[in-house]
């Protein structure tokens, strides 16, 4: 593999992430420019890519692959975010998410159920609004709370062919377990629907050299401060996974949601987007992962890092027919 494209892409990403953020109009233009640079760097890396494998962590974009029926995939991780923003509570600070749990199990050859949530969120408060939009019950310097639970059903609709991608869809909802008075979660019921496309390149169908997949869909987010109001946001994601060798995979993505309203989004439903770049390492029957995270909107964390581990069980039950 030629090292030139990878080296050029790495320098491009480094140049993007070293520049400071701004909340001014000029800063917004910079973020748009930064998005273009990151996307260009990601595209260059894809062109230099090698081998794909179909796993989730440390990415957020959903792939079309289904966990084998009767087997359970359990993933656990920890996230650190710098300068995380919570417009609904008016808080800002460094966020640590301990126990980011993802559980996936197949019930048929083309049907999978996913459950995910965070055991505990810890926020070190660096800034807070003098008059927060909602009443808060927090200490002066920190707050913590459980995360909301998201349940998703994924269906694979069409297998990949020589010229056409595999097609799938997912339907999910967010269960309000958090306490909005803690300033981290919104404590709302949200609904999600996505179309999933996936295409492999090189190698064989079961052992491709590069896998690229993307999501497009809609999220129906309840507006916490407005009765009988919701914000329908655009959900999107594009990701790629390839293998450097039989035990090490490279993974990267751009994932987020975009406000579709002509004006400002209701508090708690703002646009958010992230760029992630990292690795997956297989060892001792487990898959370890790590990724760097870079925020792409004014309401996303500035930077972050995530690491975790995934275990795929043998077949432990037989789904009903």
FENNOR-V412591 format. One line per field, one symbol per residue. ss: DSSP state (~ for helix, > for strand, _ for the rest). psi: psi as a letter, one per 30 degrees, with the letter a starting at -180 (. if undefined). A space follows every 50 residues. Layout:
# FENNOR-V412591
ss = ???
psi = ???
This chain:
# FENNOR-V412591
ss = ___~~~~~~~~~~~~~~_______~~~~~~~~~~~~~~~~~~~~~~~___ __________________>__>>>>>>>>>>>>>>>____>>>>>>>>>> >>>>>>>>__>>>>>>>>>>>>>>>>>>_____________>>>>___>> >>>>>>>>_______>>>>>>>>>>____~~~_______>>>>>>>>>>> >>>____>>>>>>>>>>>>>>>_______>>>>>>>>>>>>>>____>>> >>>>>>>>>____________>>>>>>>>>>>>__>>>>>>>>>>_____ __>>>>>>>>>>_________
psi = kkfeeeeeeeeeeeeeffklllgleeeeeeeeeeeeeeeeeeeeeefglc kllildkglfkklfkkkkkflkkkkklkkkkkhkkieefglkakkkjkhj kkkkkkflfgkkkkkllkekkkjjkfklkeikflklilleflllllllkk kkkkkjeklkaefklkkllkkllkkjfljfffgelfhlkkkkkkkkkkkl klblefilekkkllkkakkjkkjefkkhkljjlkklkklkklkeaffklk kllkkalkkflfakkkkfglkkkkkkkalkkkkhgljklkkkkkkglfgl lellkklakkkjllkfljkk.
